[in-house]
Amino acid sequence: MYGNLIQLSGDSGERTTWRGVAPVSEGRGDTIDEDRLQDILFRHAETLPLDEIDSAYETPVPVCRELGTRVGFVDALYLTPAGRIILAEFKLWRNPSARREVIGQILDYARELASWSYDDLEREVRNRVKRSPFEIVSEAHGDVQEHIFIDAVTRRLKRGEFLLLIIGDGIREGVEDIVSYVQGHSGLRFHLALVEAAVFIRADSEDLIIQPRVLARTELLPRTILVRKTVPDETDDDPVQEHEPSPAEDANERFWTAVLEDFAFDDPKPVEPKPSRYASVWVRVEGSGHGGWGLSFCAYLHRSQSSIGVYLTWRKGYPECERIFGDIVDALDGNEERGSALDGWMRWSNASGRPRLGFHRRTEFVDGEDIRDFDEAVGWMRDHFNRLVTALHPECRRRLRAKD
């Protein structure tokens, strides 16, 4: 247990004593329970010393507590605006076996999440907090682009690339042995850090000071990833050099290369996207806010739903873009707006409720990777992508100009 803290006030020298609070496991009078400690460090994620572990994780956003998995409930999930994933377990140690159990527990969680897709993560987060991970992170950091964020989270789930935190009150003997064991026996790609939370209470009140500090952490071995073609404005600050793309990524790139080879929209204004190894390519509407992503067009492959499609959508937090989207839908409903070019158009929503306007169709994927009727799907995508953007991009621009 730590000694007391002494607070001296300026020139007056007035002294305030902050008593060190004993761990629950020691059974003394001054204690803090596990749930309260967890709640404080979840809500105030900025207090965690993440820059000492890996500066890439130093802007954590609290997403949810008690994230459900097949192997149990993760105490806390944080995400960064760059799509990095932090899992935390909080433990007030009551016996030596608790250390071994929580190490095994958090490794099980990491292995489980490494098998998840972004849709899996979104579903479980919604089960807890009724919002999507993107909605939570973008509320804290307004400059996050949805497609870039989702792609980044998806990559890190696929790699098993996480920061694992074990946060407790009595992590002392044997910490280096624990870290060495994990470093030598895990095939996953993560940092693991042991963080001790010292707690102090002011003598004349219930005010608390909580001081987390890093006791030990794994060293991240150099990892490298071959970054091929990416979505617009994407960044990835991994210190990486070599990675063989997955079969699905190769299949994505083959498809988008075939779709976009010698491709041009009939409307000359929008900029054609470049082939990508991701499951979607995007076209922004200049002047729509948020760097042109307030309104945007997306062409996508959705393997888990056996579908491909193209759509127009708007970014949450931009009411003018929402209004324009609604006006276009109303005009199409009345068959006033380029109806012949958009015959067969549909309106639907994604899992988070974001509205979409465009076309989609069932498509069979062979072994979950390549499209079975590849040439036919390429022709469909070229035709419908061009039809949608050529018809609606000028309407978006016209309505934006009318607003101004």
C-alpha positions as CSV (number, residue, x, y, z in Angstrom):
1,M,0.0,0.0,0.0
2,Y,1.2,3.5,-0.8
3,G,1.9,6.1,1.9
4,N,-0.2,9.2,2.3
5,L,-0.1,12.1,0.0
6,I,0.5,15.6,1.4
7,Q,-1.0,18.6,-0.4
8,L,0.6,22.0,0.4
9,S,-1.3,25.1,-0.7
10,G,0.9,27.9,-2.1
11,D,2.7,30.3,0.2
12,S,0.4,29.6,3.1
13,G,1.7,26.1,3.5
14,E,-1.7,24.9,4.4
15,R,-1.6,21.1,4.4
16,T,-4.2,18.6,3.3
17,T,-3.6,14.9,3.8
18,W,-4.8,12.3,1.3
19,R,-4.8,8.8,2.9
20,G,-3.8,5.8,0.8
21,V,-6.8,3.5,0.4
22,A,-6.1,-0.1,1.1
23,P,-7.0,-2.7,-1.5
24,V,-10.3,-4.5,-0.9
25,S,-8.3,-7.8,-0.6
26,E,-6.5,-6.5,2.5
27,G,-9.9,-6.0,4.3
28,R,-9.2,-2.6,5.9
29,G,-11.6,0.2,6.6
30,D,-10.7,2.5,3.8
31,T,-11.5,0.6,0.6
32,I,-12.8,1.1,-2.9
33,D,-14.9,-1.6,-4.5
34,E,-14.1,-3.1,-7.9
35,D,-17.2,-1.8,-9.7
36,R,-16.6,1.8,-8.6
37,L,-12.9,1.7,-9.7
38,Q,-14.0,0.2,-13.0
39,D,-16.6,2.9,-13.5
40,I,-14.2,5.8,-12.7
41,L,-11.5,4.5,-15.0
42,F,-13.9,3.7,-17.8
43,R,-15.6,7.2,-17.8
44,H,-12.2,8.9,-17.4
45,A,-10.1,7.0,-19.9
46,E,-7.8,10.0,-20.3
47,T,-6.3,9.1,-16.9
48,L,-4.9,5.8,-18.2
49,P,-1.2,6.1,-18.9
50,L,-1.5,4.8,-22.4
51,D,1.2,7.0,-23.9
52,E,3.7,5.1,-21.7
53,I,2.6,1.8,-23.3
54,D,2.1,2.9,-27.0
55,S,1.4,6.4,-28.0
56,A,-0.9,5.2,-30.9
57,Y,-3.5,4.4,-28.2
58,E,-3.4,7.7,-26.3
59,T,-6.8,9.0,-27.4
60,P,-9.2,6.3,-26.1
61,V,-12.9,6.7,-26.2
62,P,-15.0,4.7,-23.7
63,V,-17.4,2.5,-25.8
64,C,-19.1,0.1,-23.4
65,R,-18.7,-2.0,-20.3
66,E,-19.5,-5.8,-20.0
67,L,-19.1,-6.5,-23.7
68,G,-20.6,-9.9,-24.4
69,T,-18.6,-12.6,-26.1
70,R,-18.9,-16.4,-26.2
71,V,-16.2,-16.8,-23.6
72,G,-17.5,-14.2,-21.1
73,F,-17.9,-10.4,-20.7
74,V,-15.0,-8.0,-21.3
75,D,-15.0,-5.5,-18.4
76,A,-14.4,-2.5,-20.7
77,L,-13.9,-1.7,-24.4
78,Y,-12.3,1.5,-25.6
79,L,-11.7,2.5,-29.3
80,T,-9.5,5.3,-30.7
81,P,-10.5,7.5,-33.6
82,A,-7.9,5.6,-35.7
83,G,-9.8,2.4,-35.1
84,R,-7.4,0.9,-32.5
85,I,-9.0,-1.5,-30.0
86,I,-8.4,-1.6,-26.2
87,L,-9.7,-4.3,-23.9
88,A,-9.5,-3.8,-20.2
89,E,-10.0,-6.2,-17.2
90,F,-10.3,-4.7,-13.7
91,K,-9.3,-6.9,-10.8
92,L,-8.9,-6.3,-7.1
93,W,-6.7,-9.3,-6.2
94,R,-8.0,-11.5,-3.5
95,N,-5.7,-14.5,-4.0
96,P,-2.6,-15.5,-6.1
97,S,-4.7,-17.6,-8.4
98,A,-6.7,-14.5,-9.5
99,R,-3.6,-13.2,-11.4
100,R,-3.4,-16.4,-13.4
101,E,-7.1,-16.5,-14.1
102,V,-7.4,-12.9,-15.3
103,I,-4.4,-13.4,-17.7
104,G,-6.0,-16.4,-19.2
105,Q,-9.4,-14.6,-19.3
106,I,-8.2,-11.6,-21.2
107,L,-6.2,-13.8,-23.7
108,D,-9.4,-15.7,-24.3
109,Y,-11.2,-12.5,-25.0
110,A,-8.5,-11.4,-27.4
111,R,-8.7,-14.7,-29.3
112,E,-12.4,-14.5,-29.5
113,L,-12.4,-10.9,-30.9
114,A,-9.8,-11.9,-33.4
115,S,-12.5,-14.0,-35.1
116,W,-15.1,-11.2,-35.2
117,S,-16.1,-8.9,-38.0
118,Y,-17.0,-5.3,-37.6
119,D,-20.7,-6.3,-37.8
120,D,-20.1,-8.7,-34.8
121,L,-18.6,-5.9,-32.8
122,E,-21.3,-3.4,-33.7
123,R,-24.0,-5.9,-32.8
124,E,-22.6,-6.6,-29.3
125,V,-21.9,-2.9,-28.6
126,R,-25.5,-2.1,-29.6
127,N,-26.7,-4.8,-27.2
128,R,-25.1,-2.9,-24.4
129,V,-25.5,0.8,-25.2
130,K,-28.0,1.0,-28.1
131,R,-25.4,2.9,-30.3
132,S,-22.8,1.8,-32.8
133,P,-19.1,2.1,-32.1
134,F,-18.8,4.7,-34.9
135,E,-21.5,6.9,-33.4
136,I,-19.8,6.8,-30.0
137,V,-16.3,7.6,-31.3
138,S,-17.5,10.3,-33.8
139,E,-19.4,12.0,-31.0
140,A,-16.2,12.4,-29.1
141,H,-14.1,13.2,-32.2
142,G,-16.1,14.8,-34.9
143,D,-13.5,14.5,-37.6
144,V,-13.8,10.7,-37.9
145,Q,-14.9,9.4,-41.3
146,E,-17.2,6.4,-41.0
147,H,-15.8,4.2,-43.9
148,I,-12.2,4.8,-42.8
149,F,-13.0,4.1,-39.2
150,I,-14.9,0.8,-40.0
151,D,-12.1,-0.4,-42.3
152,A,-9.5,0.3,-39.6
153,V,-11.4,-1.5,-36.9
154,T,-12.0,-4.4,-39.3
155,R,-8.3,-4.7,-40.1
156,R,-7.3,-4.8,-36.4
157,L,-9.9,-7.4,-35.6
158,K,-8.7,-9.6,-38.4
159,R,-5.1,-9.2,-37.2
160,G,-5.9,-9.8,-33.6
161,E,-4.2,-6.4,-32.9
162,F,-5.3,-5.1,-29.5
163,L,-4.0,-3.3,-26.4
164,L,-4.9,-5.5,-23.4
165,L,-4.9,-3.8,-20.0
166,I,-5.1,-5.6,-16.7
167,I,-5.9,-2.9,-14.1
168,G,-5.8,-3.6,-10.4
169,D,-4.9,-2.6,-6.9
170,G,-2.4,-5.1,-5.8
171,I,-0.3,-6.1,-8.8
172,R,3.2,-6.6,-7.3
173,E,5.3,-9.7,-7.2
174,G,5.8,-11.8,-10.3
175,V,4.6,-9.2,-12.9
176,E,7.7,-9.5,-15.0
177,D,7.3,-13.3,-15.1
178,I,3.7,-12.9,-16.2
179,V,4.6,-10.5,-19.0
180,S,7.5,-12.7,-20.2
181,Y,5.2,-15.8,-20.3
182,V,2.6,-14.0,-22.3
183,Q,5.2,-12.6,-24.7
184,G,6.7,-16.0,-25.3
185,H,3.5,-18.1,-25.6
186,S,0.9,-16.1,-27.5
187,G,0.5,-16.1,-31.2
188,L,-1.7,-13.0,-31.2
189,R,-0.5,-9.5,-32.1
190,F,-1.0,-7.3,-29.1
191,H,0.4,-5.2,-26.3
192,L,-0.4,-6.4,-22.8
193,A,0.2,-4.1,-19.9
194,L,-0.3,-4.4,-16.1
195,V,-1.6,-1.1,-14.6
196,E,-1.8,-0.5,-10.9
197,A,-4.3,2.0,-9.7
198,A,-3.3,3.8,-6.4
199,V,-6.3,5.3,-4.6
200,F,-6.2,8.2,-2.1
201,I,-9.0,9.8,-0.1
202,R,-8.9,13.3,1.4
203,A,-9.0,13.2,5.1
204,D,-12.0,15.6,5.5
205,S,-14.2,14.5,2.6
206,E,-15.0,11.8,0.2
207,D,-12.9,13.2,-2.6
208,L,-10.6,10.7,-4.3
209,I,-7.3,10.8,-6.2
210,I,-6.7,7.8,-8.4
211,Q,-3.2,7.4,-9.9
212,P,-2.8,4.6,-12.5
213,R,0.8,3.6,-13.3
214,V,2.3,1.1,-15.6
215,L,4.0,-1.7,-13.8
216,A,5.0,-3.9,-16.8
217,R,4.2,-4.3,-20.4
218,T,5.1,-6.5,-23.3
219,E,7.4,-5.2,-26.0
220,L,5.8,-5.0,-29.5
221,L,8.0,-6.8,-32.0
222,P,8.3,-4.9,-35.3
223,R,5.4,-5.7,-37.5
224,T,5.0,-4.8,-41.2
225,I,2.1,-4.7,-43.5
226,L,2.2,-4.2,-47.2
227,V,-0.2,-1.3,-47.6
228,R,-1.5,-1.5,-51.1
229,K,-4.3,0.6,-52.5
230,T,-6.4,2.2,-49.8
231,V,-9.6,4.2,-49.4
232,P,-9.4,8.0,-49.6
233,D,-7.6,9.9,-46.8
234,E,-6.8,6.7,-44.9
235,T,-3.7,6.6,-42.7
236,D,-2.2,3.7,-40.8
237,D,0.7,4.4,-38.5
238,D,1.7,0.8,-37.9
239,P,5.5,0.4,-38.0
240,V,5.1,-2.3,-40.6
241,Q,6.9,-3.7,-43.7
242,E,5.5,-6.9,-44.9
243,H,2.1,-8.6,-44.9
244,E,0.5,-10.9,-47.4
245,P,-3.0,-9.7,-48.1
246,S,-5.8,-12.1,-47.3
247,P,-7.7,-14.0,-50.1
248,A,-10.7,-11.7,-49.5
249,E,-8.6,-8.6,-49.9
250,D,-7.1,-9.9,-53.1
251,A,-10.6,-10.7,-54.4
252,N,-11.7,-7.2,-53.5
253,E,-8.8,-5.7,-55.4
254,R,-9.5,-7.9,-58.5
255,F,-13.1,-6.9,-58.5
256,W,-12.6,-3.1,-58.1
257,T,-9.8,-3.1,-60.7
258,A,-12.1,-4.7,-63.2
259,V,-15.0,-2.3,-62.3
260,L,-12.9,0.8,-62.5
261,E,-10.6,0.0,-65.4
262,D,-11.2,2.7,-68.1
263,F,-14.3,3.8,-66.1
264,A,-15.7,7.3,-66.0
265,F,-19.0,8.7,-64.8
266,D,-21.1,10.4,-67.5
267,D,-21.2,13.3,-65.1
268,P,-17.7,14.8,-65.3
269,K,-17.7,16.5,-61.9
270,P,-17.2,13.7,-59.4
271,V,-13.7,12.1,-59.1
272,E,-13.6,8.4,-59.9
273,P,-12.4,6.3,-57.0
274,K,-9.3,4.1,-57.3
275,P,-9.3,0.3,-56.9
276,S,-9.1,-0.8,-53.3
277,R,-8.4,-4.0,-51.4
278,Y,-11.3,-3.1,-49.1
279,A,-14.9,-4.1,-49.5
280,S,-16.0,-0.6,-50.6
281,V,-15.0,2.4,-52.7
282,W,-16.3,5.9,-52.1
283,V,-17.1,9.1,-54.0
284,R,-17.6,12.3,-52.0
285,V,-19.9,15.3,-52.9
286,E,-17.7,18.5,-52.8
287,G,-19.2,21.3,-50.7
288,S,-21.3,19.0,-48.5
289,G,-19.3,19.5,-45.4
290,H,-16.8,17.4,-43.5
291,G,-14.3,17.6,-46.4
292,G,-17.0,16.6,-48.9
293,W,-18.1,13.6,-47.0
294,G,-21.3,15.1,-45.7
295,L,-23.0,13.4,-48.7
296,S,-21.3,10.5,-50.3
297,F,-21.7,7.6,-52.7
298,C,-20.5,4.1,-51.9
299,A,-20.1,1.0,-54.0
300,Y,-19.7,-2.2,-51.9
301,L,-19.4,-5.9,-51.6
302,H,-21.1,-7.5,-48.6
303,R,-20.0,-11.1,-48.3
304,S,-21.8,-12.0,-45.1
305,Q,-25.1,-10.9,-46.7
306,S,-24.3,-12.2,-50.2
307,S,-25.0,-8.9,-51.8
308,I,-23.4,-6.1,-53.8
309,G,-24.7,-2.6,-54.3
310,V,-24.3,1.2,-54.6
311,Y,-25.9,3.9,-52.6
312,L,-26.0,7.6,-51.6
313,T,-25.9,8.4,-47.9
314,W,-25.4,11.4,-45.6
315,R,-23.2,11.9,-42.5
316,K,-24.8,12.1,-39.1
317,G,-24.5,15.6,-37.6
318,Y,-25.1,17.4,-40.9
319,P,-28.8,18.3,-40.9
320,E,-28.6,20.1,-44.3
321,C,-27.3,16.9,-45.9
322,E,-30.1,15.0,-44.2
323,R,-32.6,17.4,-45.6
324,I,-31.2,17.2,-49.1
325,F,-31.2,13.4,-48.9
326,G,-34.8,13.5,-47.8
327,D,-35.8,15.9,-50.6
328,I,-34.2,13.7,-53.2
329,V,-36.1,10.7,-51.9
330,D,-39.4,12.6,-51.9
331,A,-38.8,13.7,-55.5
332,L,-38.0,10.1,-56.6
333,D,-41.2,9.0,-54.8
334,G,-43.1,11.4,-56.9
335,N,-41.1,10.3,-60.0
336,E,-40.0,13.9,-60.6
337,E,-36.2,13.4,-60.4
338,R,-34.5,11.5,-63.2
339,G,-36.9,8.6,-62.8
340,S,-35.9,6.8,-66.0
341,A,-32.2,6.7,-65.1
342,L,-33.0,5.3,-61.6
343,D,-35.7,2.8,-62.5
344,G,-35.7,0.2,-59.8
345,W,-34.1,2.4,-57.1
346,M,-34.5,1.3,-53.5
347,R,-34.2,2.9,-50.0
348,W,-33.0,0.9,-47.1
349,S,-30.9,1.3,-43.9
350,N,-27.7,-0.3,-42.6
351,A,-27.4,-2.1,-39.2
352,S,-26.9,1.3,-37.4
353,G,-30.0,2.8,-39.0
354,R,-28.1,5.0,-41.5
355,P,-30.4,5.6,-44.6
356,R,-29.3,4.5,-48.0
357,L,-30.6,5.3,-51.5
358,G,-29.5,3.3,-54.5
359,F,-29.4,-0.3,-55.8
360,H,-28.5,-3.7,-54.3
361,R,-28.8,-7.3,-55.4
362,R,-28.1,-10.8,-54.3
363,T,-24.7,-12.1,-55.4
364,E,-23.1,-15.5,-54.7
365,F,-19.5,-15.6,-53.4
366,V,-17.5,-18.8,-53.9
367,D,-16.0,-19.9,-50.5
368,G,-16.8,-16.5,-49.1
369,E,-14.3,-14.7,-51.4
370,D,-14.6,-14.5,-55.2
371,I,-17.9,-13.6,-56.9
372,R,-19.2,-16.6,-58.8
373,D,-20.6,-14.7,-61.9
374,F,-17.6,-12.3,-61.9
375,D,-18.0,-10.6,-65.3
376,E,-21.8,-10.2,-65.0
377,A,-21.3,-8.6,-61.5
378,V,-18.6,-6.2,-62.9
379,G,-21.0,-5.1,-65.6
380,W,-23.8,-4.6,-63.2
381,M,-21.7,-2.6,-60.8
382,R,-20.2,-0.3,-63.6
383,D,-23.7,0.4,-64.9
384,H,-25.4,1.1,-61.6
385,F,-22.5,3.0,-60.1
386,N,-22.5,5.3,-63.1
387,R,-26.3,5.6,-63.2
388,L,-26.6,6.5,-59.5
389,V,-23.7,9.0,-59.4
390,T,-24.5,10.6,-62.7
391,A,-28.2,11.1,-61.8
392,L,-27.8,12.3,-58.2
393,H,-24.4,14.0,-57.9
394,P,-25.6,17.0,-59.9
395,E,-28.8,17.1,-57.8
396,C,-26.8,17.1,-54.6
397,R,-24.6,19.9,-55.9
398,R,-27.6,21.9,-57.1
399,R,-29.4,21.7,-53.8
400,L,-26.2,22.6,-51.9
401,R,-25.8,25.7,-54.1
402,A,-29.5,26.6,-53.5
403,K,-28.9,26.5,-49.8
404,D,-25.9,28.9,-50.1
